[in-house]
Amino acid sequence: YTTLFRSGIRAWLGRDPLNVADQVRAVLHDVLDADASDVDEISPGGRVGGVVLADQFSGKDQVDRQRLVWGILRQHLDSDTLMQVGLLMTMTPAEANAVRGG
């Protein structure tokens, strides 16, 4: 299943192989319906991180949000790719708007 899932994401994005940020964004979008457009390379070594926005985080504390995100990533990404993922902030869209002053 994971191989088929990855193949589908590659076809969806139209490039192969995907870089780590692309893989993280695609998995979180497809599985969690999350906006992970802010996830990008954060260091010269290729580590990625950023903000993940999802309505599904509503009512969950940060620990549960992180467990949800990392559980999804562990199911769909290989261990070498996971080692390149750094900090992922988790917020609802409403929380992000409040932080932005909107």
Secondary structure as GFF3:
##gff-version 3
##sequence-region A 1 102
A	DSSP	alpha_helix	2	13	.	.	.	ID=ss1
A	DSSP	alpha_helix	20	32	.	.	.	ID=ss2
A	DSSP	beta_strand	40	41	.	.	.	ID=ss3
A	DSSP	beta_strand	48	53	.	.	.	ID=ss4
A	DSSP	three_ten_helix	55	57	.	.	.	ID=ss5
A	DSSP	alpha_helix	62	76	.	.	.	ID=ss6
A	DSSP	alpha_helix	79	82	.	.	.	ID=ss7
A	DSSP	beta_strand	85	91	.	.	.	ID=ss8
A	DSSP	alpha_helix	93	99	.	.	.	ID=ss9
###
